[in-house]
Amino acid sequence: MPHLASDMTCTGCSACANICPHSAIEMASDREGFLMPNINPDLCVECKLCEKACPIVNSKDLKNPEPKDAIAFWDNESRTKSSSGGAFSAIARWILDKGGVVFGASWTNGFECNHKGCDSEDKLGDLRGSKYLQSDIKKTYIEARDALKDGKYVLFTGTPCQIAGLKSFLLKPYEKLVTVDIVCHGVPSNSLFYNYIEKLESENENYSGISGFEFRNLRGWGIAPTAKISDGRKLTLTGISNLYMKAFEKSAIFRNSCYDCHFNGLQRVGDITIADFWGLGQQGKPFHHDVTKGVSLVLVNTERGREIMRGMKDCLYEERSLKEAIKLNHNLVRSSIRPANREEIIRAFNDSKMSLAEINNKFDIVGLGFKSKIRDMLITTGLFWHVKSVINKIRSL
C-alpha cells in the first residue's frame, strides 16, 4: 500500500485524493472530525502517484525565498465587502479581468466550508470573508489544473498547506498559476463547527434558525462573530455563545499537524501571502490611515506576485518593514502552541450530550470575569477597537 503522511502530520490537503487516477482515495472524517485519506485496497493499483503528490512525504522544495516586499494594503473598491483590507478581492479581480478562474473557500449546503472556483466578479462574494475552519478542497486541484491546461490564468488561495498540496499535485510549474497563502493560526474541522452551531441553536432560543455565520462582520478588526438568523436578525456572539472562537483563539481545536506546521516561516509557499496587518504603525513609522477598519498585510514572495501587486489600481499601497509585519503576526514564523487538554476539548465539542456552558465550566475557555464582560460590552457596541486604537497611539508617543 502507498505510504502517506501519518495521522499526526497529515494536513488534509487532499492532494492524494485529487491525483489518484483510480479514485481509490477518499477524504473521510477521523474520530475528531478532521479529513484524512482513506485508501480502498480493492481500487488501489499501487502506482504511488499519491506519494509523489503528498507535500509531507515527498522532498520537493515548495517554498520561495524570503519575501521581496511587505506592504500595507487597502483596496478602495472592495474594502466594505471584505473582512480586512480587501487584498484578496483586488488580486482576484486582476485574474478575472484576464478571463481567469479564482479558487477559494466558500460556504455550501449551510455550514459546510468547501473550496470552489468562480469565473466572474458577481460570484466572488462567496469566496470573501474569513472562515476559521478547514475548507474541504474537494476536486478543485483537478479543476485548477484543467483550467491551466486550457491556457487560463488561475488564482488559488488557501492555507499554506493547501497551496503546498496544489503545487505538489501539479507536478510541474504553470506560468499562469498565481497562488496566495493566508497566514494561518491552525484549522478546526467542519464537523466540530457544525456541532457548535447545533449546540448554539438548541441551547438558546434566540439563536434558533441560524442561516448564516460571519466570523468577522466586515466592519473592521476585532468585532465578534455574528450569527444570521432566518428571520433577518443578526446577533453578535459574546460570552458562552462565542465559545468556538474563544477555543480557536486558545489554539485548542486545531488538527494535529497545525502544532508543527511545515509551511510557516518567512519562506512562503505562495506567490503572495495575505493577513491582517496587526500592529501597523506601532513600530516607530506612523501609518496615516484609519487602521480600525482593517488593513491587509501583503507579502510579495515572487516576481509574479510583484507583477500583480504593481498592477493594482484604486488602492492604498505602502511598503513597510518586514520586522513590523512579523511583530504581531506570530503565525507567520511559528506554529501555534498545543494545549495539554486539546483532545479533551475537541471530544467535548463533538459530544452531543455536553452543552456549551458545560464545556466552558470544565475547561474555563471563555473566562467570565469583570474584564471579559467589559470587553464583550465594548465589542457589542462597536467601541472596542476605537478604544484600543487610542491606547496604541498613546503608547507610541
N, C-alpha and C positions, 0 to 999 in steps of 0.2 A: 504493500500500500504506500501511497505517497507520504512523504514526511513534511508536515506543515507546522506552523508555529504552535507552541504549547498553549494551554489554557491561560497561562499567566502572561504570555507575550503577544497573543493574537489580538490585533486591533479591530477585527470585524470589518475590514475594508472591502471584502467581497471580491478581491482581485481573482482569487482561486475559482470562485463560482462563475465569474464572468468569462474566464478564459477556457474553462473545461468544454471541449468540443462534443462531449457525450452527455452533458447535463447530469453528471454523476455527483455533483456537489451542490448541496442545498444549505443556505444560511438559515439556521434554526436557533431558537432561543435556548440558552442553557438554564440551569436551575435558578440563576439570579436574574434571568431575563435578557442577557446580552447575546447578540448574534454571534454564532460560531459555525464554522464549516462542518457539515455532516456528509461524509463520503459514502455513497451507496456502492458496496463492493460488487454488486451484480452489474453495474453500469461502468465501473471504472476499468480502463484498459491499461492503467499504469504508464501512461505516456509522459507523466511527470511535468506537463506544462504548468500545472498548478504550483509546483515547487518553484519553477522559474518566475512565476508571476508574484509569488509571495514576497513582499518587501522586507519581511523579517528573516525569512530563510535564506534568500539569495544574498549575494555580497555586492550587489551593484551600488555604486556611489550615486545616490539620487539627490544629493544636496548641492546647492550652489555655493559659490564663495560668499563671504560676508557682504551684507547689503551695501549697495553703491550710494544710496541716498536714504535719509529719513525725512519724512515730510508730514507736516500738519496740513490736513486736507478738509475742505468744506465745499460740498457741491451745492450751489445755489438752486439748481433745478429740482433735485430730489431730496434735499435735506428734510423737509417736512414729512416725507414718506418713509424715512429711514430711521433706524434706531441709534445712529451716531452721526457721522459727518457725510454720509452718502457716497463713500468711496466705491462700494460695490456697484451701486446703480450707475455711477459715472463710467466705470470700466465696462460694465455690461452694455451700455449704450454705444460705446466705441465698437464693440464686437457686432452688435445688432445693425449698426449703420453700415457695416461691411457685408451684411447678409449672412452673418454667422449665427451660431446657436450658443445659448448660455445654459449651464447646468448648475443647480444649487439645491439647497434643502427647502422643502415645501410641506405644508400640512395637507394631507389627503385622508379621505374617509374619516373625518372627525379629528382624532388626535394621533394619527399615525404620521410620523415625520419621515418622509421619503425624498430621495433625490429625484429630480426630474428636469427635463430640458424645456426651453422655450425659445421661440424664434421671432418674437415680436414684443415691442415695448408694452403693449397693453396686457401681456401675460406676465410681465416682470414682477408685478406686485406679489405674486405667490412666493417668490424667492426672497423677498425682502424681509427684514426683521430678524432679530437674534432668536435662536432656538437652542435652548440649553439642554439638549439631549442628542443622542447619536442618531443621525439620519440613516436610513437603510438605502444603500447605493442601488439596490435592485440590479437592473441591467444597463445602467447609464454609462458604464465604461464601454460597453459594446456600442451603444448609440453614439457616444462621442467619437469612437474610432471610425464608425461608418461615416459620420459627418466629415471627419478629417480626410478620409479616403475619397470623398466626393469633392474635395478641394475647398471646403468651407472653413472659416475661422471658428474656433471653439474656445469658449471660456468655461473652465471647470473650476468651481470654487468649493472648498470644503475644509475639514480639519487637516492638519499636516499629514496624518496617517492615511487619509483618503486620497490626498494628492500623491503621496508616495505610492499608494496602491495603483492609481491610474497610470503613473509613469512606468511602474514595473510591469503592469499588464500590457501596455502598448508595445513593449519590447524594443522600440526604436523611437527616436525623436521625430516630431512633426513640426514643420515650420510655422503652421498656422494655429498651433495649440498655445493657449495662454492659461496659466494656472495661477490661482490665488489661494493661498492658505491663510486661515484665520489663526490668531493667537488663541490657543485652546487651553482651558484650565483642566479639562477632563470631560468625559461624557457619561451621563446616566443612560439607562436603557429606555426604549419606548414603552415597554410593559410596566416598568416602575412608575413612569409618569402617568400612564393610563390608570394605574391603581390609585395613585394620588388623586387624580380627578374624580374617580369613583367615590373615594372617601370624602372628598370635599363636598360632593353633591349630596351624599346620603346623610352626612352629619350636620349639615347646616342648610335649612330650607331656603335661605337667601341665595344659595348657590345652585339650587335645583334648576336643571336645564341649561347647563353650560354649553354654549355653542361655539365658543372660540376662546383663545388664550393668547395674551401678549406678555412675553417676558419683560419687554421694555415697551412702554406705551407711546413711544415716538415723540415724547415731549422733552427729551433730554436725559442726561445721565442721572442715575441714582433713583429713578422713580420705580416704585414697587410694581410687581406684575399685576396685570388686570385680567379678570375673568369677564368674558362677554356672555350675558345671559340671553336666552332665546326671546325674552320679552323686550329686548332692546337696552336693558341696563348694562352698565359697565362698573364692576366693583373692584376697587383696589384691594389687594390682598396684604394683610398685615397680621402680626401675631401668629397664632397656631395655624391659621388659614394659609400662611406663607411658608409652611414647614418645608416644602420641596426646595425652594430657593435657599432657605437657611441651611439645609443639608448640603446643597450644592456649594454654597459659599465655604462650608467647612470641609469640602472635598470628601464627603462621607459616602457618596453614592456612585462613584465612578467605576468603570471597568478596570480590571486588574492592570492592564498594560499602561494605563494613564499615569500610574505612580512611578513608572520608569520609562518615560516616553523616549523612543528612539529618534524622534523627528523634531524636537525643540532645539533651542540654541540659535545662535546668530547665523549659522549656515542653514538657510531655509530651503525647503523643497519646492516652493512656488516661485514663479517669476516675480510675484508681488505678494507681500504679506500685509494684511489689514487687521486693525484692532481699534479700540478706543484709545485716545491719547491721554491716558491718565497722567496727572501731574504736570500737564502742559503749562509752561510759564513759571514753574516753581524752582527752576534751576539757574536763576540769575538773568535769563534773557526773557523779557516780557513778551506776551502774546496779546496783540491788540484786537481781541475778538471776544465775544461772549461764550466762554467755554462751558457754561452751564447748559447750553443747548446741544452739546455734543460735537466733538471734533474727531475726525478719524486720524489714526496713525497709519501711514503708508510706508512700508519699507520696500524699496526698489532693489531687487536682487539680481536682475539680469538686464542685458541690453534691450531685450524685447520688452521687459517691464518699463524701462526708461522711455522707450519709444512711445508706449501707450500713455504714460503719465504726462509726457510733454505735449501730447495731443489733446489734453483735457481743455475744455472751454467753459466759460462762465463758472469759474470756481476759485476759491481761495486756495493758494498753493504756496506754502512757505517751508523752506528747508530748515530743519532743526538738527540738533546733535544726536548721535546715536546714544550717548550717555543719558540724555534726557528721555529718550524713547524707552530705555531699559528700566529706568529708575523705579517706576510704579507698575510696569508690565512684567511682573516676575516670571510669568509662564513663557515669556519669550525665550528665556535662557535656562529654566529649570522646571522639573516636574512638580506637581502638587504632592504634598506630604500625605501619606496614607494613615488615616486614623486607626487606632488599635481596634476599635469596635466597628469598623466598616462593614464586615459581614453581618453582624447582628442588626445594624441599622437597615441594610438592604432587605434582610429577611422580614423585618418589621413592616417596612413599606409594602412588601409583597404579600403580607399576611392579611387576608380579608377580615380576620377577626379583630385586628388591632386598629383602633381609631387614631386619628392624628394626635389627639390630646394624650392618649396612652403612649404613643411613640415619643412624644416630647417629654412626658413625665419620666419615662425610662431613661432617655439619653440627654435630656436638657439641651436640645438643639437650638431652640429659639431664644431662650432667656427672656423672662417676663418681668425683669426689674424695672425700676423707675427710668433709667436711661433708655432702655428699649422702648418703653411706652412713649417717652418724649420724641424719640427718633421716628416711631411709627406715626405720631401725630404730625410731625413736620413733613414726612413723606406724603401722607394723605392730603395735606393742604397744599403741597407743591413747594414748600418753603425750604426743604432740606438742602438742596444744592445751592440755593441762594445764600443761605447761612454759611455753608461750607466754603463757598467762593470768597466771602468776606473774610473768613478766618484765614484762608490761604494767602489772601492779599496782605493781611496784617503780618503774617509770618515772613513774607518775602521782603518786607521793608527793612 
